[in-house]
Amino acid sequence: MKTLSQGIIPIFKPSGIASFSVTSAVKRKLGVKTGHYGTLDPLAEGVLPVMFGAATRLSEFFPKEKEYLAELTFGIKTDTGDVKGKIIETAPFSSVSLEKIEEKLPLFTGNITQTPPIYSALSVDGKKLYKYALKGEKVDIKPRVVNVTAISAEGFDGEKLKLRVKCGSGTYIRTLCEDIASSLGTVGTMSALRRTLSGGFYEKDSVSLEKFLESDDPYSYAVSVEDFLSSYGAVILDESAVRYFQNGGVINRERVEGYAEGVFRVYGNGVFLGLGKGFESEEGPALHPLWHYNGE
């Protein structure tokens, strides 16, 4: 069985467990440190990229676009923004139609303003919002701008609306569901959520958590860091610069074959070393390590 010291495994998280539970299970299976890109609520299922080894430091290089299939149930509003919460408001919704829904959806594309839900992992003053909620403490949650690339209605039965949403990081689908219902003159809550794209990995690329944990060859589902970063160009260090780069040192351009400004995969002695960025320093053009593997 081939093993990797670092990489990414696109796990399909089942509904009913926390994202942290998934990374913990992968950690126990592989025996290495793990982290995940993009938290999924316990209610939600879908793609959860799990990084292991030195790849846990790669989050900033993941593609930001995500895609979701969501279900919005009209007529009820809960304290958590989904059906797992306590109902705090009800309202009639018989006037809602697919035609009216499709008229309103364009209002929720592009850069839009959202107020994050208090039952979320977002931190305010160093404390996660859901911890304020659990203690009944008030907190000032500031609205913020998020980006929704596309949104469409995939089906409506008079009570439940199925939505397909493509969006950037930081978008709360629970809040989006509530805001869409409000624009239609009623209330609503998210009743189901499935993430089909995250960090560049689609649902078809992912493996179920159960299948991964039962596998005798778990690394067969892993994507190497080199392959994950294959969209970047490449530069080559001369032999004398390899160890310096691996220790986080800045390399002057004379020691970099193919040097240019921008972000590049870095190679030396015939092997992949990491990711670097060409930039202008006070001493002249140089390559700065962004991510490197040093044998940890």
Secondary structure, DSSP 8 states (H G I E B T S, - for coil): ----SSEEEEEEE-TTS-HHHHHHHHHHHH-S-EEESS---TT-EEEEEEEEGGGGG-GGGS---EEEEEEEEETEEESSSBTTS-EEEE---TT--HHHHHHHGGGGSEEEEE---SSSS-EETTEEHHHHHHTT-------EEEEEEEEEEEEE-SSEEEEEEEE-TT--HHHHHHHHHHHTTS-EEEEEEEEEEETTEEGGG-EEHHHHHH-S-GGGG-EEHHHHTTTSEEEEE-GGGHHHHHTT--EEGGGEET--SEEEEEEETTEEEEEEEEEEETTEEEEEEEEE----
